């Protein structure tokens, strides 16, 4: 996991390293408390193994920052933030399976199926997905039921066939094909990656009582940074080492996947990611200083090394 000292300074006076020093431990503690060991021991151990394996925790932190951006108390969004990480973890467990990307390492550790077997890994992902929605419904306090329901509906859509699942399907169907268009590639990543980024930002705002106009702006911001995140991922798959990534490098090339560097080249891919982040930050202008954490996190998307 990238240390706070490794983060690139943003052009604002906002101290992202200090912000993450506060937010990351709060998220980690909340995640640890969210799922305790229980019977059957194996499934709870497998769920906790991947959920607590570290990582940048970008999605939960974006959720908390979005809640703040529209004047909400981030503590109200903490159960949602945990649920987002549970769902993200589910997607990683399933993505690493032999039937998908077939990877042995994630976040510098053996992948879930390498430790617990394919069967338990599938069930661990299923368990995390189901529990994520239960956790939002039962643990969110001080927020009206209509807001909680609206946020749950948004998140469910982001995970299903209209979001993450749909993007993954098109991604799998595109492997090994030489005629994948940039439009198809953008579709894949707006759904496979961008949908959960968007839900992270939008759900935090919904719980805080954001207006329809505010939600629309934040959704566009999140779509931009989600796509930028994936472009940088594609670049890092080529330019970074396995040790830096915490997972196997060069998997996209090996699987003959369509990627942004493959279609655009490295320089243009970097340019497009920077452009997306610049546009995203412009969208946040009307939120003022309350959006400084989101602004800084947008910069981090393109400055990160893993």
Residue pairs with C-beta under 8 A, 6 or more apart in sequence:
1 54
1 55
1 56
1 107
1 246
1 306
2 56
2 304
2 305
2 306
4 16
4 17
4 18
4 20
4 21
5 17
6 305
7 16
7 17
7 20
7 300
7 303
8 299
8 300
8 303
9 16
10 16
10 295
10 296
10 299
10 300
11 299
12 292
12 295
12 296
14 292
14 293
14 295
14 296
16 293
16 296
16 297
16 299
16 300
19 293
19 296
20 61
23 57
23 61
23 64
24 57
24 61
26 78
27 57
27 60
27 61
27 64
27 78
27 81
27 82
27 85
28 52
28 57
30 78
30 79
30 81
30 82
31 51
31 52
31 82
31 85
32 52
34 82
34 86
34 135
34 139
35 44
35 47
35 48
35 51
35 131
36 44
37 44
37 45
37 48
38 44
42 116
42 120
43 120
43 123
43 124
43 127
45 116
46 112
46 115
46 116
46 120
46 121
46 123
46 124
47 124
47 127
47 128
47 131
49 112
49 115
49 116
49 124
50 89
50 92
50 93
50 106
50 112
50 124
50 128
51 85
51 86
51 89
51 128
53 89
53 106
53 107
53 109
54 107
54 108
55 107
56 304
57 85
58 200
58 229
58 297
59 81
59 84
59 85
59 88
59 196
59 197
59 200
60 81
60 82
60 84
60 85
60 200
61 81
61 297
62 197
62 200
62 201
62 204
62 222
62 294
62 297
63 77
63 80
63 81
63 84
63 200
63 201
63 203
63 204
64 74
64 77
64 78
64 81
64 204
65 74
65 204
65 293
65 294
65 297
66 77
66 200
66 201
66 202
66 203
66 204
66 205
66 208
66 218
66 294
67 73
67 74
67 76
67 77
67 204
67 205
67 207
67 208
68 74
68 208
68 290
68 293
69 205
69 218
69 284
69 287
69 290
69 291
69 293
69 294
70 205
70 208
70 209
70 210
70 214
70 218
70 287
70 290
71 208
71 209
71 290
72 204
72 205
72 207
72 208
72 209
73 142
73 208
74 204
76 140
76 141
76 142
76 143
76 207
76 208
77 203
77 204
77 207
77 208
79 135
79 136
79 139
79 140
79 141
80 136
80 140
80 151
80 155
80 203
80 204
80 207
81 200
81 204
82 132
82 135
82 139
83 132
83 133
83 135
83 136
83 155
84 132
84 155
84 196
84 199
84 200
84 203
86 128
86 129
86 131
86 132
86 135
87 128
87 129
87 132
87 155
87 159
87 196
88 196
89 125
89 128
90 124
90 125
90 126
90 128
90 129
90 132
91 125
91 164
91 168
91 196
92 106
93 111
93 112
93 113
93 121
93 122
93 124
93 125
93 128
94 100
94 121
94 122
94 125
95 101
95 103
95 168
96 102
96 103
96 106
96 111
96 112
96 113
96 121
97 113
97 118
97 121
97 122
98 113
98 118
100 168
100 172
101 251
101 255
103 111
103 247
103 248
103 251
104 110
104 111
104 114
104 248
105 111
105 242
105 246
105 247
105 248
106 112
106 246
106 247
107 246
107 247
108 243
108 246
108 247
109 246
111 121
112 120
112 121
112 124
112 125
113 120
113 121
116 124
129 159
132 155
133 152
133 155
133 156
136 148
136 151
136 152
136 155
137 148
137 152
140 148
140 207
143 207
147 206
147 207
147 209
148 207
150 206
151 202
151 203
151 206
151 207
154 199
154 202
154 203
154 206
155 199
155 203
157 163
157 195
158 164
158 195
158 196
158 198
158 199
159 165
159 195
159 196
159 199
160 166
161 169
162 191
162 195
163 191
163 195
163 196
163 199
164 191
164 192
164 195
164 196
166 191
167 187
167 188
167 189
167 190
167 191
167 192
167 193
167 195
168 191
168 192
170 184
170 187
170 188
170 191
170 192
171 188
171 192
171 257
174 180
174 184
174 185
174 188
174 257
174 258
175 255
175 256
175 257
176 255
176 256
177 256
177 258
180 258
180 263
182 263
182 264
184 258
185 258
185 259
185 260
185 263
186 227
188 258
189 226
189 227
189 230
189 231
190 223
190 226
190 227
192 230
193 226
193 227
193 229
193 230
193 233
194 222
194 223
194 226
194 227
194 230
195 226
196 226
197 222
197 223
197 225
197 226
197 229
198 219
198 222
198 223
198 226
199 222
200 222
201 218
201 219
201 221
201 222
201 294
202 215
202 218
202 219
202 222
205 214
205 215
205 218
206 215
210 218
214 287
217 283
217 284
217 286
218 283
220 280
220 283
221 280
221 283
221 284
221 294
221 298
222 280
224 276
224 277
224 279
224 280
224 283
224 298
225 276
225 277
225 280
225 297
225 298
225 301
227 276
228 272
228 273
228 274
228 276
228 277
228 280
228 298
228 301
228 302
229 301
230 260
231 260
231 269
231 270
231 272
231 273
231 276
232 273
232 301
232 302
232 304
234 252
234 259
234 260
234 261
234 269
235 260
235 261
235 266
235 269
235 270
235 273
236 244
236 245
236 305
236 306
237 245
237 249
237 250
237 251
237 252
237 253
237 259
238 249
238 250
238 252
238 253
238 261
238 266
239 266
240 249
240 305
240 306
241 249
242 248
242 249
244 305
244 306
245 306
246 306
252 259
252 262
260 269
260 272
261 269
264 272
270 302
273 301
273 302
274 302
277 298
277 299
277 301
277 302
280 298
281 295
281 298
281 299
284 291
284 294
284 295
284 298
287 294
